[in-house]
Amino acid sequence: MEISVNAWDNGWHITVGGGYKFTPHFDTTLDYTFNGFGVSRGVLNEAQVPDGDAHVWSITVNPKLRLNPSGKVDPYIVGGVGYYRRQFTLPSRPWWMCSSSIHFFGVFFNTLVPANQVIGEITNSGAGGSLGAGFDMGIGNTGLKFFSEARYHYVDTGRIPTRMVPVTFAASDGEIAN
């Protein structure tokens, strides 16, 4: 089965990382990001399965150029390069299997438990990069910051490249955002 560019639905992402601030205008981070996606109904119908799972994870180095680091609103430009891995999994229809693992008062009982069997998996990895923009904004005198960012990611994952634009909205204390 061939997976088209529009195979994924909107999803979610989480990023963890750390970095170093070289100057007030320039810093960089090393990040691990996990993006989870829904799978479009068209792909599921074509594969004749009830559900599917898609995700992309990456490890990237991300330099950031801050345009107004001492202001209340600090716009920035950010890019990144790194390793990305894309995975798409199709389970079969749920089925039942016998199990003798239920133990009750010293007696083992056979029972039926639900199970899924993976009938297809497509994994591609490759080098990729990102380019985007965002801003940090102080929240009153609390020391907290709100930030928002959008980045275009392109990954060379073979014949069909991976392209995505995660948009982030979050709040943090000033030390994490800086």
N, C-alpha and C positions, 0 to 999 in steps of 0.2 A: 504494500500500500504506500502511495506517495502522500506525504503530508504537505499541504499547501501553506503559503505564507499566512493565510487567514485562519489557520487551524485552531488557534488559541482564543479563548475568551479573556476578558479582563480578569485580573488576579490581584495578588498582594505581594509585598516584599518586605524583607527585614535585612538590615545591614549592621554589622558589628565591625569595629576597627579602632585603630588608634593612629596617631601621627605626630608630626613635629612642626612647630611654627618657627620658620626660619627668620621671618621679619613680620611686622604687622600686616604687610600686604601679600605675603606668600607663605603657604603651608602645604603640606602633603600628608596623605594618609595611606595606610595599607588596610584594605577592607575585604571582608568576606560578605557576600550578598547572596541571599536565597530568594528567588522569585517563583511563586506558585501560580499556576494558571488553570482556569477551567478549559475544557475541551469543547469545541463547537459541536452542536447537535448534528451538523452535516457530516463531520468526520466520524462521529459515533454511529450514525445511521449507515454510512458507507462500510464501516468495519463490522456492523451488526452486533454491537456490544452496548450494554446499558450505561457504561460509565468509562471514564478514562482519567489519567493523571498526566500533567505536564509540569515540568519545572526546569529552571535554569539556575545554576549556582556559579559563582565566580570568585576569584581572588585577583584583586587589582591594586595598582598603585595610582593614586589620584592627586595630582598637583592642583592647587586652587589659587587663583589670583583674586584678592579682595580689592574692591574698588573704593571703599569708604570705611576702613576698619575702625575709625574712631567715632563714626556717626551712629545715630540711633538705628538707622536702616543701613545695612551693609550689603550691597549687591556684590555678587562674585561670578566668576567664570571658572568652570571646573572641567577637567578632562580625566581620562584614565586609560590605562593599558593593562592587559592581564590575560589570564587563562579563564575560559568559560566552558561549562559542560551543560548540554541540553539533553533532557531525557523525556520520552513520551512512552507511557505504559498503558496497555489495553487489557483489562481483566475480562475473564469469561463471565457468563451469567452465573450468579451465585448457585452453588450446589452444596450438597450435604455429604459429610463423610462420617463414618463410624469411628468412635474413639472409646478406648477402655481406660481413659485417664481419670474418670470420676471415681473417687474413693470416698465411701461413706460408711462409717462404723466398721472398718476393717474389710469391707466387701467392695470389689471393683464392679462397676456397672458399665455396660455398653450403652452409649448414648449417641445421638446425632448432634453435630455441631456445624454451624455454617462455615463455609470456606470459599475463598476465591482462588482461581488459578489464573496466572498471567498467561495470555495467549500471544502477546506481542509486545516488543519493547524496541524502541529506536533510540540510540544514544549517539550523540555527536559531540566532539570537543574541538576546541580551536582557540587561536589567539583572537583577541578582539579589542575594541576600544570604545570610548564614550566621549561625548562632548555635550556640555549643557551649561545652564545658568541657574542661579538661585539667589536668595537673599536671607540674611539674618535680621531680626528686628527685636530690640529689647522690649520687655513687657514691664512698663512702669519702672519703679525702683527696686524690683524684686530680685534682680540678678538673673532672672529667667529670660530665655530667648525663644522666640518662635522662628522656625525657618521653613522655607519651601524651596524645592528644587525640582527641575525636570531635566532629564538627560536622554539623549539618543544613543543607544548602544548598537553596535554592528559587530557581529562575530562571524568569522569564516568557518562555518560548520559544514563544509562540503557543498554539494550542488545547490542546496537551498540554505542560504545564510540566515542567521538569526538576527532579527531586528526588533527592538522594543524601546519604549519610552516610559520608564517608570517615573511617576510624579510622587514626591514625598512632601508630607505636611507633618511637622513634629514640633515639640517643645523640649527644651533641655535647660540645664543650668549653664551659665556662661562659660564654664570651663570645658564642657563637652563640645559646645558649638565652636569654640575658638580652637 
